[in-house]
Amino acid sequence: MATSGTQRPGGRTERTRLAVLHATLDLLAERGFSELTVDAVAERSGVHKTTVYRRWSSPDGLVAAALRLGTEDDWAAPDTGSVEDDLYEVAAEVVRYFTEPGLKELPTASVLAAFQAPQAAEALYGFYQDRHERMKPIVERAIARGEVPEGTDPVEVVRAVCGPVFYRLFVSREGVTPAGARVTARAVAVAAREGAFRGIPHSED
């Protein structure tokens, strides 16, 4: 997920963009989407509100642009030498970011914003598509090591290991823990070794 520490070099226009989008992320975490305003973002960022309105036009546009910052970072999939451990690291990171005070506010607010604003939903979709691509090496390396069979679908493996975490967080409202992430990672790794994720048809992603 994009954070206020995401950085990219650039000139004055880029500095303005980052100031506004980091302010958007900070306010989204503090207030949630329903309480986010363009004026508040302008005040927090120190950028004149006319500039903010002209470029992003609305809270939806601001949040969408801010969420896209997550695709500009240098995050890479874990490489522990074991498919189970790699999957555990992925699931445990999700648990950490959605449960740890000081971290959980922004990713939680970002998911909730996607239910309220179409542009935010599209941006969050793009963020996770980017993460799916970056996590493909987990399965590709596992295939090369002979841990899982050829044709194993990397994206479905990733969805399978993250899905239970999000179910507990946003549907059943149960707690999530690193221990639960380990159980899920082990189960998905076993299923992958047995070929459960081979040849899965995709009507749409």
Protein Blocks (a to p, Z undefined) as FASTA:
>chain_A
ZZfkbccdddfklmmmmmmmmmmmmmmmmnommlpcfklmmmmnopafklmmmmnopakl
mmmmmmmmmmmmccdcddehpaklmmmmmmmmmmmmmmpghklmmmmmmmmmmmmomklm
mmmmmmmmmmmmmmmmmmmmmmmnomacghiafklmmmmmmmmmmmmmmmnopacdfklm
mmmmmmmmmmmmnopmgoiacfbZZ
